[in-house]
Amino acid sequence: MGKPSNAVFISYRRDVGGILAMALYQHLADHGLDAFYDIESIRAGQFDTIILNQIAARPYFLLILTPGTLERCEEPTDWVRREIEQALATQRVIVPAYTPNFDFGDIERFLPDDLGGEVKRFNAQELPQKWFKFAVGQLVEEFLVPTDIEAVTPPAEEQTMVDRVHEAARAAPVVTEVQLSAQEYFERAYLRPDDDLEGQIADYSEAIRLNPEYAVAFNNRGNARFDKGDRKGAIADYDEALRLNPQEAQAFYNRGNVRYVKGDRKGAIADYDEALRLDPQYAAAFYNRGNARLDKGDRKGAIADYDEALRLDPQDASAFNNRANARFAEGDLEGAIADYDEALRLDPQKARAYYDRGHARADNGDLEGAIADLEQGARLAPEDKGFPRMLKKLRKAKGN
Protein backbone atom coordinates (compact mmCIF):
# COMPACT_ATOMS: atom_id res chain seq x y z
CA MET A 1 0.00 0.00 0.00
CA GLY A 2 1.30 3.46 -0.90
CA LYS A 3 1.75 6.56 1.17
CA PRO A 4 -1.51 8.08 2.56
CA SER A 5 -2.85 10.78 0.25
CA ASN A 6 -5.37 13.60 0.34
CA ALA A 7 -5.22 14.33 -3.40
CA VAL A 8 -8.55 15.62 -4.67
CA PHE A 9 -10.51 15.91 -7.89
CA ILE A 10 -12.70 19.03 -8.14
CA SER A 11 -16.00 18.46 -9.96
CA TYR A 12 -18.14 21.44 -10.92
CA ARG A 13 -20.60 22.85 -13.45
CA ARG A 14 -18.61 25.36 -15.49
CA ASP A 15 -21.36 27.86 -16.23
CA VAL A 16 -22.60 28.21 -12.64
CA GLY A 17 -19.57 27.28 -10.53
CA GLY A 18 -16.48 28.16 -12.54
CA ILE A 19 -15.31 30.97 -10.24
CA LEU A 20 -15.79 28.84 -7.13
CA ALA A 21 -13.90 25.93 -8.66
CA MET A 22 -10.97 28.16 -9.54
CA ALA A 23 -10.95 29.74 -6.07
CA LEU A 24 -11.17 26.35 -4.40
CA TYR A 25 -8.30 24.98 -6.49
CA GLN A 26 -6.13 27.97 -5.55
CA HIS A 27 -6.89 27.75 -1.82
CA LEU A 28 -6.30 23.99 -1.76
CA ALA A 29 -2.96 24.54 -3.49
CA ASP A 30 -2.09 27.06 -0.76
CA HIS A 31 -2.73 24.27 1.76
CA GLY A 32 -0.33 22.03 -0.15
CA LEU A 33 -2.97 19.65 -1.56
CA ASP A 34 -2.59 17.96 -4.93
CA ALA A 35 -5.83 19.05 -6.61
CA PHE A 36 -6.94 18.40 -10.17
CA TYR A 37 -9.13 21.15 -11.56
CA ASP A 38 -10.30 20.75 -15.15
CA ILE A 39 -9.94 24.28 -16.45
CA GLU A 40 -10.24 23.13 -20.08
CA SER A 41 -13.30 24.47 -21.88
CA ILE A 42 -13.47 21.70 -24.49
CA ARG A 43 -13.89 18.02 -23.67
CA ALA A 44 -13.57 15.68 -26.61
CA GLY A 45 -12.23 12.26 -27.49
CA GLN A 46 -9.36 11.03 -25.34
CA PHE A 47 -9.67 13.92 -22.91
CA ASP A 48 -12.89 12.37 -21.59
CA THR A 49 -10.92 9.27 -20.57
CA ILE A 50 -8.16 11.37 -19.01
CA ILE A 51 -10.67 13.18 -16.78
CA LEU A 52 -12.26 9.92 -15.64
CA ASN A 53 -8.82 8.45 -14.92
CA GLN A 54 -7.94 11.48 -12.77
CA ILE A 55 -10.99 10.77 -10.61
CA ALA A 56 -9.79 7.21 -10.03
CA ALA A 57 -6.27 8.48 -9.32
CA ARG A 58 -7.30 10.60 -6.31
CA PRO A 59 -9.02 9.39 -3.12
CA TYR A 60 -11.23 12.48 -2.74
CA PHE A 61 -13.94 13.73 -5.11
CA LEU A 62 -14.97 17.28 -4.23
CA LEU A 63 -18.39 18.06 -5.71
CA ILE A 64 -19.14 21.79 -5.88
CA LEU A 65 -22.88 22.38 -5.53
CA THR A 66 -24.40 25.71 -6.54
CA PRO A 67 -27.85 26.56 -7.93
CA GLY A 68 -27.97 24.94 -11.37
CA THR A 69 -25.18 22.41 -10.83
CA LEU A 70 -27.40 19.33 -10.98
CA GLU A 71 -30.17 20.46 -13.33
CA ARG A 72 -28.80 18.65 -16.39
CA CYS A 73 -27.94 15.47 -14.49
CA GLU A 74 -31.21 13.91 -15.64
CA GLU A 75 -29.46 13.38 -19.00
CA PRO A 76 -27.39 10.16 -19.02
CA THR A 77 -24.63 11.84 -21.07
CA ASP A 78 -24.31 14.88 -18.81
CA TRP A 79 -20.68 15.33 -17.81
CA VAL A 80 -21.19 16.18 -14.12
CA ARG A 81 -23.37 13.07 -13.82
CA ARG A 82 -20.66 10.98 -15.51
CA GLU A 83 -18.08 12.30 -13.05
CA ILE A 84 -20.29 11.41 -10.08
CA GLU A 85 -20.88 7.93 -11.53
CA GLN A 86 -17.13 7.44 -11.94
CA ALA A 87 -16.46 8.56 -8.37
CA LEU A 88 -18.97 6.04 -7.06
CA ALA A 89 -17.79 3.26 -9.38
CA THR A 90 -14.20 3.71 -8.21
CA GLN A 91 -15.24 4.09 -4.55
CA ARG A 92 -13.83 7.57 -4.08
CA VAL A 93 -14.76 9.61 -0.99
CA ILE A 94 -17.29 12.20 -2.16
CA VAL A 95 -17.22 15.55 -0.37
CA PRO A 96 -20.16 17.77 -1.38
CA ALA A 97 -19.16 21.44 -0.99
CA TYR A 98 -22.17 23.74 -1.31
CA THR A 99 -22.90 27.46 -1.38
CA PRO A 100 -25.60 28.87 0.93
CA ASN A 101 -27.99 29.25 -2.02
CA PHE A 102 -27.85 25.58 -2.99
CA ASP A 103 -31.10 23.67 -2.50
CA PHE A 104 -30.44 20.09 -1.36
CA GLY A 105 -33.78 19.15 -2.87
CA ASP A 106 -31.96 19.36 -6.23
CA ILE A 107 -30.24 16.07 -5.37
CA GLU A 108 -33.59 14.26 -5.38
CA ARG A 109 -35.02 16.32 -8.25
CA PHE A 110 -32.20 15.87 -10.74
CA LEU A 111 -30.04 12.89 -9.80
CA PRO A 112 -31.31 9.35 -10.45
CA ASP A 113 -32.34 7.63 -7.23
CA ASP A 114 -29.23 5.45 -7.00
CA LEU A 115 -26.84 8.37 -7.51
CA GLY A 116 -28.76 10.80 -5.32
CA GLY A 117 -29.00 8.31 -2.47
CA GLU A 118 -25.26 7.68 -2.57
CA VAL A 119 -24.33 11.37 -2.69
CA LYS A 120 -26.56 12.12 0.32
CA ARG A 121 -24.67 9.53 2.39
CA PHE A 122 -21.60 11.77 2.54
CA ASN A 123 -21.11 14.68 4.93
CA ALA A 124 -21.14 18.07 3.22
CA GLN A 125 -19.22 21.31 3.82
CA GLU A 126 -20.75 24.76 3.29
CA LEU A 127 -18.71 27.28 1.28
CA PRO A 128 -20.05 30.74 2.10
CA GLN A 129 -18.47 33.31 -0.17
CA LYS A 130 -17.91 35.76 2.73
CA TRP A 131 -15.92 33.25 4.76
CA PHE A 132 -14.50 31.26 1.89
CA LYS A 133 -10.90 31.10 3.11
CA PHE A 134 -11.93 29.84 6.55
CA ALA A 135 -14.39 27.34 5.08
CA VAL A 136 -11.65 25.86 2.89
CA GLY A 137 -9.40 25.59 5.94
CA GLN A 138 -12.12 23.64 7.73
CA LEU A 139 -12.64 21.50 4.63
CA VAL A 140 -8.96 20.54 4.60
CA GLU A 141 -8.73 19.88 8.34
CA GLU A 142 -11.95 17.89 8.75
CA PHE A 143 -12.66 16.26 5.40
CA LEU A 144 -9.54 16.03 3.23
CA VAL A 145 -7.30 14.16 5.63
CA PRO A 146 -4.65 11.77 4.25
CA THR A 147 -6.15 8.35 3.64
CA ASP A 148 -4.96 4.88 2.60
CA ILE A 149 -7.69 4.54 -0.06
CA GLU A 150 -6.00 2.90 -3.02
CA ALA A 151 -5.63 5.08 -6.10
CA VAL A 152 -5.56 3.81 -9.67
CA THR A 153 -2.44 4.98 -11.49
CA PRO A 154 -3.41 6.55 -14.85
CA PRO A 155 -1.57 5.58 -18.06
CA ALA A 156 1.81 7.31 -18.41
CA GLU A 157 0.95 8.61 -21.89
CA GLU A 158 -1.78 10.82 -20.37
CA GLN A 159 0.68 12.76 -18.21
CA THR A 160 1.50 15.35 -20.86
CA MET A 161 -2.13 16.40 -21.09
CA VAL A 162 -2.54 16.35 -17.30
CA ASP A 163 0.53 18.58 -16.94
CA ARG A 164 -0.94 20.99 -19.48
CA VAL A 165 -4.17 21.25 -17.48
CA HIS A 166 -2.20 21.81 -14.26
CA GLU A 167 -0.15 24.56 -15.91
CA ALA A 168 -3.27 26.32 -17.20
CA ALA A 169 -4.89 26.14 -13.76
CA ARG A 170 -1.77 27.49 -12.02
CA ALA A 171 -1.55 30.34 -14.54
CA ALA A 172 -5.13 31.51 -13.94
CA PRO A 173 -5.49 34.87 -12.12
CA VAL A 174 -6.11 34.66 -8.38
CA VAL A 175 -9.83 34.82 -7.57
CA THR A 176 -10.56 37.85 -5.39
CA GLU A 177 -13.10 38.37 -2.63
CA VAL A 178 -14.90 40.81 -4.92
CA GLN A 179 -15.27 38.10 -7.56
CA LEU A 180 -16.69 35.76 -4.93
CA SER A 181 -19.21 38.49 -4.04
CA ALA A 182 -20.11 38.68 -7.73
CA GLN A 183 -20.84 34.94 -7.55
CA GLU A 184 -23.41 35.67 -4.82
CA TYR A 185 -25.28 38.10 -7.09
CA PHE A 186 -25.02 35.62 -9.94
CA GLU A 187 -26.65 32.91 -7.84
CA ARG A 188 -29.35 35.30 -6.65
CA ALA A 189 -30.18 36.17 -10.26
CA TYR A 190 -30.17 32.49 -11.22
CA LEU A 191 -32.70 31.67 -8.50
CA ARG A 192 -35.17 34.43 -9.35
CA PRO A 193 -38.49 33.36 -10.92
CA ASP A 194 -38.54 33.16 -14.72
CA ASP A 195 -40.91 36.11 -14.93
CA ASP A 196 -38.75 38.38 -12.74
CA LEU A 197 -36.65 39.55 -15.66
CA GLU A 198 -35.98 42.98 -14.17
CA GLY A 199 -34.63 41.39 -10.99
CA GLN A 200 -32.47 38.98 -12.98
CA ILE A 201 -31.02 41.78 -15.09
CA ALA A 202 -30.32 43.90 -11.99
CA ASP A 203 -28.51 41.08 -10.20
CA TYR A 204 -26.48 40.02 -13.25
CA SER A 205 -25.59 43.69 -13.79
CA GLU A 206 -24.30 43.92 -10.22
CA ALA A 207 -22.30 40.71 -10.70
CA ILE A 208 -20.79 42.26 -13.84
CA ARG A 209 -20.03 45.53 -12.05
CA LEU A 210 -18.12 43.61 -9.41
CA ASN A 211 -16.46 41.33 -11.94
CA PRO A 212 -16.29 42.88 -15.44
CA GLU A 213 -14.66 39.67 -16.74
CA TYR A 214 -17.68 37.54 -15.78
CA ALA A 215 -18.46 36.02 -19.19
CA VAL A 216 -21.24 33.74 -17.94
CA ALA A 217 -23.02 36.66 -16.25
CA PHE A 218 -23.00 38.52 -19.58
CA ASN A 219 -24.43 35.42 -21.26
CA ASN A 220 -27.19 35.02 -18.69
CA ARG A 221 -28.08 38.71 -18.70
CA GLY A 222 -28.34 38.37 -22.47
CA ASN A 223 -30.89 35.60 -21.96
CA ALA A 224 -32.95 37.79 -19.61
CA ARG A 225 -32.79 40.72 -22.03
CA PHE A 226 -33.86 38.48 -24.91
CA ASP A 227 -36.82 37.18 -22.89
CA LYS A 228 -37.72 40.80 -22.11
CA GLY A 229 -37.76 41.64 -25.82
CA ASP A 230 -34.49 43.59 -25.86
CA ARG A 231 -32.82 41.81 -28.79
CA LYS A 232 -30.20 44.50 -29.33
CA GLY A 233 -29.17 44.40 -25.66
CA ALA A 234 -29.11 40.59 -25.73
CA ILE A 235 -26.77 40.46 -28.72
CA ALA A 236 -24.50 43.07 -27.10
CA ASP A 237 -24.24 40.86 -24.01
CA TYR A 238 -23.53 37.72 -26.04
CA ASP A 239 -20.88 39.63 -28.00
CA GLU A 240 -19.20 40.61 -24.75
CA ALA A 241 -19.45 37.08 -23.35
CA LEU A 242 -17.72 35.78 -26.47
CA ARG A 243 -15.05 38.50 -26.37
CA LEU A 244 -14.22 37.37 -22.83
CA ASN A 245 -14.51 33.67 -23.62
CA PRO A 246 -14.42 32.76 -27.34
CA GLN A 247 -14.80 29.08 -26.38
CA GLU A 248 -18.29 29.48 -24.89
CA ALA A 249 -20.56 27.32 -27.05
CA GLN A 250 -23.68 28.40 -25.18
CA ALA A 251 -23.14 32.09 -25.98
CA PHE A 252 -22.81 31.28 -29.70
CA TYR A 253 -25.99 29.21 -29.48
CA ASN A 254 -27.89 31.97 -27.66
CA ARG A 255 -26.76 34.66 -30.08
CA GLY A 256 -27.81 32.37 -32.92
CA ASN A 257 -31.29 32.17 -31.41
CA VAL A 258 -31.62 35.96 -31.32
CA ARG A 259 -30.38 36.27 -34.89
CA TYR A 260 -32.86 33.61 -35.98
CA VAL A 261 -35.77 35.49 -34.40
CA LYS A 262 -34.58 38.69 -36.07
CA GLY A 263 -34.73 36.92 -39.45
CA ASP A 264 -30.96 36.69 -39.91
CA ARG A 265 -30.87 33.01 -40.88
CA LYS A 266 -27.34 33.22 -42.29
CA GLY A 267 -25.98 34.79 -39.09
CA ALA A 268 -27.89 32.27 -36.97
CA ILE A 269 -26.44 29.32 -38.91
CA ALA A 270 -22.93 30.75 -38.52
CA ASP A 271 -23.41 30.94 -34.74
CA TYR A 272 -24.86 27.44 -34.55
CA ASP A 273 -21.86 26.23 -36.58
CA GLU A 274 -19.51 27.68 -33.97
CA ALA A 275 -21.53 26.24 -31.07
CA LEU A 276 -21.31 22.80 -32.66
CA ARG A 277 -17.61 23.15 -33.43
CA LEU A 278 -17.03 23.80 -29.74
CA ASP A 279 -19.55 21.24 -28.51
CA PRO A 280 -20.35 18.49 -31.07
CA GLN A 281 -22.88 16.99 -28.61
CA TYR A 282 -25.08 20.12 -28.51
CA ALA A 283 -28.45 18.61 -29.51
CA ALA A 284 -30.38 21.90 -29.33
CA ALA A 285 -27.87 23.57 -31.65
CA PHE A 286 -28.39 20.81 -34.24
CA TYR A 287 -32.15 21.23 -33.89
CA ASN A 288 -32.12 25.00 -34.25
CA ARG A 289 -29.65 24.93 -37.12
CA GLY A 290 -31.98 22.46 -38.79
CA ASN A 291 -34.83 24.95 -38.41
CA ALA A 292 -32.74 27.74 -39.92
CA ARG A 293 -31.63 25.53 -42.81
CA LEU A 294 -35.21 24.47 -43.46
CA ASP A 295 -36.30 28.11 -43.57
CA LYS A 296 -33.57 28.78 -46.14
CA GLY A 297 -34.78 25.90 -48.31
CA ASP A 298 -31.89 23.55 -47.46
CA ARG A 299 -34.10 20.56 -46.72
CA LYS A 300 -31.35 17.94 -46.96
CA GLY A 301 -29.14 19.93 -44.58
CA ALA A 302 -32.08 20.34 -42.21
CA ILE A 303 -32.81 16.60 -42.24
CA ALA A 304 -29.15 15.85 -41.47
CA ASP A 305 -29.29 18.23 -38.50
CA TYR A 306 -32.53 16.73 -37.19
CA ASP A 307 -30.93 13.28 -37.53
CA GLU A 308 -28.10 14.40 -35.25
CA ALA A 309 -30.45 16.11 -32.80
CA LEU A 310 -32.44 12.88 -32.51
CA ARG A 311 -29.34 10.74 -32.18
CA LEU A 312 -28.39 12.86 -29.16
CA ASP A 313 -31.94 13.25 -27.81
CA PRO A 314 -34.29 10.51 -29.09
CA GLN A 315 -37.16 11.91 -26.97
CA ASP A 316 -37.40 15.26 -28.80
CA ALA A 317 -40.91 15.33 -30.27
CA SER A 318 -40.32 18.67 -31.98
CA ALA A 319 -37.28 17.31 -33.82
CA PHE A 320 -39.36 14.39 -35.14
CA ASN A 321 -42.11 16.80 -36.17
CA ASN A 322 -39.74 19.17 -37.98
CA ARG A 323 -37.85 16.36 -39.68
CA ALA A 324 -41.24 15.13 -40.85
CA ASN A 325 -41.95 18.59 -42.30
CA ALA A 326 -38.64 18.51 -44.19
CA ARG A 327 -39.30 14.99 -45.48
CA PHE A 328 -42.79 16.03 -46.52
CA ALA A 329 -41.35 18.96 -48.47
CA GLU A 330 -38.89 16.55 -50.11
CA GLY A 331 -41.79 14.33 -51.22
CA ASP A 332 -40.99 11.49 -48.78
CA LEU A 333 -44.56 10.99 -47.55
CA GLU A 334 -43.96 7.63 -45.87
CA GLY A 335 -40.92 8.95 -44.00
CA ALA A 336 -42.83 12.07 -43.00
CA ILE A 337 -45.79 10.09 -41.69
CA ALA A 338 -43.46 7.80 -39.69
CA ASP A 339 -41.88 10.88 -38.08
CA TYR A 340 -45.26 12.44 -37.30
CA ASP A 341 -46.24 9.11 -35.71
CA GLU A 342 -43.20 9.29 -33.44
CA ALA A 343 -43.74 12.95 -32.60
CA LEU A 344 -47.31 12.17 -31.52
CA ARG A 345 -46.26 9.10 -29.56
CA LEU A 346 -43.91 11.32 -27.56
CA ASP A 347 -46.34 14.25 -27.34
CA PRO A 348 -49.99 13.20 -27.96
CA GLN A 349 -51.15 16.78 -27.29
CA LYS A 350 -49.17 18.26 -30.20
CA ALA A 351 -52.11 19.58 -32.25
CA ARG A 352 -49.97 20.88 -35.12
CA ALA A 353 -48.53 17.40 -35.69
CA TYR A 354 -52.07 16.07 -36.27
CA TYR A 355 -52.63 18.78 -38.86
CA ASP A 356 -49.35 18.04 -40.63
CA ARG A 357 -49.79 14.26 -40.53
CA GLY A 358 -53.32 14.72 -41.82
CA HIS A 359 -51.98 16.72 -44.74
CA ALA A 360 -49.36 14.04 -45.47
CA ARG A 361 -51.93 11.25 -45.23
CA ALA A 362 -54.24 13.10 -47.61
CA ASP A 363 -51.44 13.50 -50.15
CA ASN A 364 -50.67 9.80 -49.68
CA GLY A 365 -54.30 8.88 -50.53
CA ASP A 366 -55.46 8.05 -46.99
CA LEU A 367 -58.42 10.43 -46.69
CA GLU A 368 -60.01 8.61 -43.75
CA GLY A 369 -56.76 8.76 -41.74
CA ALA A 370 -56.33 12.40 -42.69
CA ILE A 371 -59.85 13.29 -41.53
CA ALA A 372 -59.31 11.44 -38.24
CA ASP A 373 -56.11 13.42 -37.65
CA LEU A 374 -57.76 16.75 -38.41
CA GLU A 375 -60.69 15.95 -36.12
CA GLN A 376 -58.31 15.09 -33.27
CA GLY A 377 -56.28 18.22 -33.88
CA ALA A 378 -59.43 20.33 -33.88
CA ARG A 379 -60.40 18.91 -30.49
CA LEU A 380 -56.99 19.83 -29.10
CA ALA A 381 -56.90 23.32 -30.66
CA PRO A 382 -60.49 24.48 -31.21
CA GLU A 383 -59.31 28.07 -31.69
CA ASP A 384 -57.21 27.14 -34.76
CA LYS A 385 -59.29 27.93 -37.85
CA GLY A 386 -56.99 25.86 -40.07
CA PHE A 387 -58.52 22.59 -38.89
CA PRO A 388 -62.14 23.23 -39.97
CA ARG A 389 -60.99 24.66 -43.31
CA MET A 390 -58.86 21.59 -44.02
CA LEU A 391 -61.59 19.24 -42.81
CA LYS A 392 -64.08 20.87 -45.15
CA LYS A 393 -61.77 20.25 -48.12
CA LEU A 394 -61.08 16.65 -47.15
CA ARG A 395 -64.72 15.78 -46.56
CA LYS A 396 -65.62 17.32 -49.90
CA ALA A 397 -62.90 15.27 -51.59
CA LYS A 398 -64.18 12.12 -49.86
CA GLY A 399 -67.70 12.84 -51.00
CA ASN A 400 -69.15 13.61 -47.55
N, C-alpha and C positions, 0 to 999 in steps of 0.2 A: 504494500500500500504506500502511496506517495505522501509527500508532505501535506499537512492540512492546508486548505485553501479557502479564501473568501472571495474568489473571483466571481464576477457578476455579469450577467447579460441584461441590458436595459431594453425592455419592450415598450413601445409607445405608438400612438396614432399620430403621424406626422402633422396633419393639418390642425389638430387641436391640442397637441402636447409637445410640439417640437422644441419650444423654448424651455419647458421644464426638463425635457430629456437632456438637452445640452447643459443646462445648469446642474443637473444631478450628476452627469458624467464628470463635469469639472470639479464639483465638490468631493465626489468619491475619489478622484485622482489626488486631490489635496490630502485626503486621508490615507493615501498610499495603496488604494485598492486597484486591482487589475479589472477594469470595466470595459466591456465591449458595447459601443454605442454606434449603431448603424446610421451614420450621417448621410449615406448615399441617398440620392433622390430617385434613382432608377434601379429597380430590381428586375433582372432578366437572366434567363438561362442558368449558368453555373452559379451565379451569385446567390440564387435561392438556396442551393445546397450548402454554400459556404455559411450563410446565416444560420441555417438549421444546425450545422455542425458546431458553430460557436455556442449555441445553446447547450448542446451536449457536453461541450468542453469546459463548462463553468458550473459549479454546484448551485449557484443562486440565479434565480430568474426574477428580476425586478419589473413588475408590471405597473406602469404608470396609468392611473385611472383619472380621467378628467371627463366633464360632460362631452359626450360624443365619441368617446374612445371605443365603446363596445357596439355602437349602433349597427355597424356593418357586419358584425360577427354572426349574424343569421345566415350569411352566405358561406357555403363550404369552402370557397376559394379565397376568402378574405385573409389577408396576410397576418393581422394580429391574431385571428383565430388559429391560423396554422402555427404561429409561434407558441401559443398557449398549449395546443395539442402536442407539439414537440416537447415542451417542458414537462408535461405530464407523462408522455411516453418514455422519456429518458429519466424520469423520477428526480427531476430537479426540485429544489426548495423554492416555491413560489412566494414572493413577498409583494403583495399588493400595496402600492404607495399612491394615496389618493389626495386630491385637493378638496378643500371644504365644500366646494360646489358639486362634487360627485354624488350621484344618487345610487346607493347600493342596490336599489331595485333594478337598475340596468343589468345587473348580473343575471337575474332571473328572466328579464324581458328579452335579452338579446343573445345570451349564450345558451347553447343546447343544454338540456338538463344534466347530462353527465359532466360536461365541462364546468358549468356553473356551480354544481355541487362540489366539485373538487376545489375550485378556486376559493369558495367560501370556507373551506376547511382551514385555510392558512390565516394567521394573524396579519393584520394590516397596519400600516403606519401612515398617519396623516402628514401631508406636506403643505402646511399653510404658507402662502407666499411671503407673509410678513416675517415669519420666523423660520425661513427656509434653511438657513445655515445651521440653526440649532436642531431642526428636525432631522437633517441629514446626519448630524453627529449622533443623535439618538438611534437613527436607523443603523448606523455602523456598529454602535456599541451593543445594541440589543438584538439585532436581526442578522447582520452580516458577519457573524463570528466565524473564524476558521473552522472548517469541518473536514471530516475524512471521507465525505461522499465521493465516490470514484468518478472521475471525469473521463470522457472519451476523447482520446487524442485525435485531432482532425488530420486529414492527409497533409503531408509536407508541402505538396504543390499548391495548396491554398494559402500558404503563408504570405506570399507576395501581395495578394489582394487584401488579406487581413491587415498587413502592415500599412497598406495604402489608406484603408479606412481609419486606422489609428492615427495616422499622420494628419488626415483631414480633420478629424475630431480635435486633435491637439492644437491645430492651427486656427480653429474657430475663435472668434472674439469672446472674451469673458462676458457671461450674462450678468447684467447689473440688477440691482434691486428695483430700479425704475422699470426695467423690462419685465420683471416678475409682477410688478403692479399692473403693467399693461395686460398681462395674462389674466389678471382678475377681471378687468373690464371686458376682455374678450369672452371669458366664460359667462359673465353676466349677460352679455349680448346674446350669446349662443342659447342661453336658457330662456330668453324672453319668448312669449307666445308668438306664433307665426304672424298674427295680425298686428303686433306691436312693432311696426316697421320703424316708426320714429324713434322708439326706445332703442331698437337694435342699432340704427344708424348713429345715434348719440353715443352709445357705448363703444362701438367700433371706432368712432372718431376719436374718442378719448384714448383708446388703446393705441391708435396711430399717433396721437399727439405725444404720448409718452414714449412710444417706440416707432419712429418714422420708417424703420426698416422692416416693419411687421407685414410681410407680404400676404400672409393668410388673412389678416384683418382687412387689408385692402380688398382681397377677393370676396370675403364675406359681406363687407359693406356694399360691394358691387351687386351682390345677390339681393340685398335688401333694397337698394336703389332701383334695381330692375323690377322687383315685385311692386314697388311703389309707382312705377311708370316712368322713372327717370332714366331713360335709356342712355342718354349722353353721359350722365354721371356714372352709370354702371360701367360703360366702356372705358371711361377715364380711370376708374378704379382697377379694372382688369388690366389695363395698359400698365399701370403703376406696379401692380402685383407681378406682372411678367418682366418688368424692368428689374425689379428686385430679385426675382427668381425665375429665370427663363426656362427652368426645368419643371414648372408647375403645370401639369397636364390639366388639372381641374380649371385653372384660370383660362387656358385656351378653350376648353370646352364651354365654359360659361360665356366667354366673349363670343364664341360661335353662335350660341343660342340667341344672344341679343342681335347679332348681325342677321341671323335668320329671320327673326321677328320684324326687323327693319326692312326686309326684302333683299338684303345683300347676300344672295345665295353663294356667290363666288367667294366672298370673304368668309362666310360661315364654313364652307367646305375647307378652305385653307386652314382655319382654326381647328376644325375637327381632325384634319390631317396631322397637325402638330400634336394634338392631344393623343392621337393614336400612335404616333411615332414615339412619344414618351411613355405611353402606357398601352401596349398592344392588347391588353385584356379589358379595355374600357368599353363595356357593352353598350352603354348609353350613347357614347360617341359614335359607334358604328350605326346605331339606330337613327340618330339625328342626322348623320351624314347621308344615310340612306334616304331620309325624307327630303333633304336638300337636293340630292341627285335626282330623285323622282320628280321634284318640282321643275328641275332643269331639263327634264326629258331623257335623262340617262337611266333608263329602266334596268338595263343589265347591271350597271354599277350599283343601283339601288338594291337589286335583288342580292348581289354579292354581299353588300353591307348588312342586309337583314339576315342573310345566312350566318354571318359572323356573330351578329347580335344574339341570334337564337342558339348558336353553339355555346355562347358564354352564359346565356340566360334562357333556358328552354321554357320558362314559365311566362314569358312576355307576350301576353295576348295581343298587344298593340303591334308588336313586330310581326306576328303571324298575319294580322289584319292588313298591315301595310304591304307586306310581301305579296299577299293575295291581290291587293290592288295593282301592284306592279306586274304580276303574272297575268292578271286580267287584261291590262293594257297591252301586254305582249301577245295576247291571243291564246294563252295557256289556260283555258277554262277549267279543265280538270284539276290542274295544279292550284288554281285560285280557289276553287271550291274546297279542296282539301285543306288549304290554309284557313279559309273562313271557318270550316268545321272545327279546327283546332283552336282558333281564337275564341269561338263560342263555347267550346268545352271548358276553356280556362276562365272565361268571363261570360256566363250566360245572359248577363244583363246588358251586353254591348249592343244597343239597338242598331247602331250604324252598320255593324257586321251583318245583321239580318237583312238590311236593305241591300248591301253590296252582294251578299251571297244570293239573294233573290234575283238581282240583276244578272249575275253570272249564270244562275240556273235557267233563267228565261232565255238567255242567249244560247244556252246549251240544249234547249228544247224541253226542259222540265218545267212546264207552266204550273203544274199543281204544287211542286216543291217551291217554286218561286212565290206563288200566292201565299202558301203557308208561312214562308219567311216574312213576307211583307205584313201579314196579319199579326204575327208575333212582334215584329218591330213596332207596329202601330200601337200595340198594347203597352209596350215599354216606353214609347215616346209619343203620347197622343197629341202633343203640341206640334210635332213635326209634320208639316203639310205635304212633305215629299211622299210619305207612305200612302195616303189616300189617292194622290195623283197617279202613282205607279200602280197601285192596285186596280184603279179604274182601267188603265191601259191593258193590264194583264187579263182582267176578267173579260174585257171586250175581245181580246185576242183569242181567249179560250171559248168564247161564245156564250158567256154568262151574262 
